Amino acid sequence: MKKSISFVVYLVLLTQLGFGQRALSEKMAITAMDSLYKDARFTNKERGPQWTYDMGVVLEGMVEVWRNTGNKTYFDYIQGWMDQFVTEDGDIRNYKSEEYNIDHIKNGRSLLFLYKVTGKQKYLKASEKIYNQILTHPRTNEGGFWHKKIYPYQMWLDGLYMAQPFYTEYAALMGIDSAFDDIVNQFTYMENHARDEKTGLLYHGWDESRRERWADPATGLSKHFWGRGIGWYAMALVDVLDYFPQEHPGREKLLQILNRTLTAIAQHQDGKTGVWYDIVDLAARDGNYVEASASSMFVYAMAKAVRKGYVAKKDFQESIDKGYTGLVKQFITPGGPDRVNINHVVTVSGLGGSKNYRDGSFAYYMSEPVKPNDPKGVGPFILAASELEFAKTAKGGKVNVMLDNHYNNEYKKAPDGQLKPYHYLWDGQDNNGFFLLGRIFEEYGGKLNTLREAPTQEKLANTDIYIIVDPDTEKETTSPNYMNEVDADEIASWVRAGGVLVLLLNDAGNCEIAKFNTLPEKFGITFNEDNRNMVKGNNYAEGAIIIPSKTEIFKKTKKIYIKEISTIRATKPAKSLVKDDGDTVIATAKFGKGTVFAIGDPWLYNEYVDGRKLPAEYQNFDAAHELVRWLVKKAK
């Protein structure tokens, strides 16, 4: 009941503040594109833009908005900025590894993102240069990274976010298994030194040498629990876990650190406003104030940790709901058409330095300026809003979605030199992957799985939706796993018992159809061994399909794009859902308690969903949402 009440309050709040239908995450992103990075540090054509970590935080928010909307504007913004830094040879303009500033590692995640989506080697080469800084970055005696070369023997909470998510993602991509012990150690060192046993909170910084004036001579610790510092640390943990190996023994240690950190954060949430103070444990002290960036980070870290199953929902959902409602009420104001502002963001807080020495006192933290739309608040708010918007859609229970990697079983050499599965898989962020389709399934409560063996009723026992894509020919796989009568009977029995089967084939030149038809013919569906919609170049009209006004699945989608397809012959119990010039393009079947959806193309892979290629008139992104909603409904 608490969740539903909170959600109603949230909706009323949005109405009162005058926010329209466009999501708050997108409105904040539009504000960022309009207003950030317009000064001389970023617009001087001769010197080039400054390589600054806070841009990387904003760009990570943009990634989520692009994935949420399928609008290429946000992708182009990310790529446009990184292309101002990265040359075709992979050099990075205005990045100096020899400064050994851990902040400079942050933007490496944007480079890895662009490499995974575009496949352009320049982004991978640039990422390698950033990784090389990690290899020689100075460390404390036990092995923790210094915050900066100019801050010897110091670890700050901020540094965990600046380096570890990139370090983890790069190590996972390149097969650097030795890195994962080091990554666990960084979080462990920081917690061991900075965590206060009484409150569970983490002090902002630790000086191993005890030489700094801000450092306690006995412990080396700074004096206060700075909100955004703890926020950086919490965000680092949830982002690192995205790429940290499931089987690595250190993963459990990271989960325990995350749980302890989020528990302490939740215990210091302000009961009146729902958000957090700049100095987290001193809410009652005169001069302290509720601060937007830390509050956004805390909501993001908790919400993502719950969504990913890193922490128990029952322990944090109330804090998430109160926190997000508080974020919107305390900090967000309209900023014009389709725009919002985020207010009360502290611009910066640090320790030490050669000018205007930062002594870590309460008075120091209160002296730092606060302003609206600082990037360090904008980026985390976009991330927090995206998580809450995602969770709102996914309410109503989980469905298990299984993607076949048996009949479609192609391999190619990965960046680490190993042969690995690729083509129409959940983790593929390039044109041929299903990363965005998987994300849409997750948005509606889907839990993603992959089956690399022949399907049996036993292996499909806990599966609600089973997707088979583009069965291999011999030109794609040396020894294809062809459909056969035994496999087809197993799948059909699973469908009859209530399973939802999705068949996404291909045209006859790129897909094994004859043997595979053993399966769909059990439902009255036959894929024809033909080639339709053979689009020449960018003549997109040759792939256009008009959706009838009244279909069971597509209520709003009017026009889609499908290239190089096989048509379908449908007989009872199957029926044609979408026809074009007399050809059945999409068919469905009710079979026992189950359902079958069939189309002669992989169709909803990234290239034709992400908005980067298709003209806006083609509604593949919207169609993906409508199809997934229908499949999930049929599976429940």
Secondary structure, DSSP 8 states (H G I E B T S, - for coil): -HHHHHHHHHHHHHHHTT--SS-HHHHHHHHHHHHSS-SHHHH-TTT-----HHHHHHHHHHHHHHHHH--HHHHHHHHHHHHHHB-TTS-BTT--GGG-BGGGGTTHHHHHHHHHHH--HHHHHHHHHHHHHHHH--B-TTS-B-SBTTBTTEEEHHHHHHHHHHHHHHHHHHT-TTHHHHHHHHHHHHHHHHB-TTT--B-SEEETT--STTS-TTT-B-S--BHHHHHHHHHHHHHHTTTS-TT-THHHHHHHHHHHHHHHHHHTS-TTTSS-BSBTT-TTSTT--B-HHHHHHHHHHHHHHHHTTSS-HHHHHHHHHHHHHHHHHHHEEE-STT-EEE--EE-----B-SSS-B---HHHHHHS-EETT-HHHHHHHHHHHHHHHHHHHT-S--EEEEEE-SSS-EEEE-TTS-EEEESS-TT--STT--HHHHHHHHHTTEEEEEE-S---TTTTTT-SEEEEE----TTT-SS-----HHHHHHHHHHHHTT-EEEEE---TTSS--TTGGGTGGGGTEEE-S--B----TT-GGGGEEE--SS-SS-SS--EEE--SB--EEE-TTEEEEEEETTEEEEEEEEETTEEEEEESS--SSGGGTSSSSS-TT--HHHHHHHHHHHHHHHH-
